[in-house]
């Protein structure tokens, strides 16, 4: 299995993330979406991970940054939006 760590950057457009995801998917490469160093409590990475069909989300070790992103994933799971995320 091939896997790629997709690290979202503030200079990237959402279009770029989706295009990168399509190329990876077409080449049978699974994505892991990762936060940036010094990440804030902004939970957009949860949405990017779902939108790019990432199989995992790297959101940090401890602190409010991680909790905010995990809470957003829980909220999204209530609407059946994250099916398949853990199927590696």
C-alpha positions in Angstrom: 0.0 0.0 0.0 1.2 3.5 -0.8 0.5 6.4 1.4 1.2 10.1 1.3 1.3 12.6 4.1 -0.7 15.7 2.8 0.3 18.7 4.9 -2.1 21.5 4.3 -0.4 24.9 4.0 -1.8 28.3 4.4 -0.8 29.2 0.8 -2.7 26.3 -0.7 -6.1 26.8 -2.2 -8.8 24.3 -1.5 -8.8 23.5 -5.2 -5.1 22.5 -5.0 -5.9 20.1 -2.1 -8.8 18.5 -4.1 -6.6 18.2 -7.3 -3.8 16.6 -5.2 -6.4 14.2 -3.8 -7.6 13.2 -7.2 -4.1 12.5 -8.5 -3.3 10.4 -5.4 -6.6 8.5 -5.7 -6.0 7.8 -9.4 -2.6 6.3 -8.5 -4.0 4.2 -5.6 -2.2 6.3 -3.0 -3.9 6.8 0.4 -3.7 10.2 2.0 -3.0 11.2 5.6 -3.9 14.9 6.1 -1.6 16.6 8.6 -1.8 19.9 10.4 0.9 22.6 10.2 3.4 23.3 12.9 2.1 25.8 15.4 -1.5 24.9 14.5 -4.4 26.8 16.0 -7.8 25.5 17.3 -9.2 26.1 13.8 -11.0 22.9 12.8 -10.8 23.3 9.0 -8.3 20.5 8.7 -11.2 18.1 9.7 -13.1 19.3 6.6 -10.1 19.1 4.4 -9.4 15.6 5.5 -12.9 14.5 4.7 -13.0 16.5 1.4 -9.8 14.9 0.2 -10.9 11.4 1.3 -8.0 11.1 3.7 -7.8 7.8 5.6 -6.2 9.4 8.6 -5.9 12.8 10.2 -2.8 14.0 12.1 -3.9 16.7 14.5 -1.3 17.0 17.2 -0.5 15.3 20.5 -2.1 17.3 23.3 -4.0 20.5 23.9 -6.9 22.5 22.7 -5.8 22.3 19.1 -6.3 18.5 19.0 -9.6 18.6 21.0 -11.1 21.2 18.6 -10.4 19.1 15.6 -11.6 15.8 17.2 -14.8 17.5 18.4 -15.4 18.7 14.8 -14.9 15.1 13.5 -17.4 13.9 16.1 -19.9 16.6 15.0 -19.4 15.6 11.3 -19.8 11.9 12.2 -23.3 12.6 13.5 -24.2 13.4 9.8 -22.5 10.3 8.4 -19.8 12.4 6.7 -16.7 10.5 7.7 -17.5 6.9 6.6 -14.4 5.1 5.5 -11.8 7.4 7.1 -10.3 4.6 9.2 -10.4 2.0 6.5 -6.8 1.8 5.5 
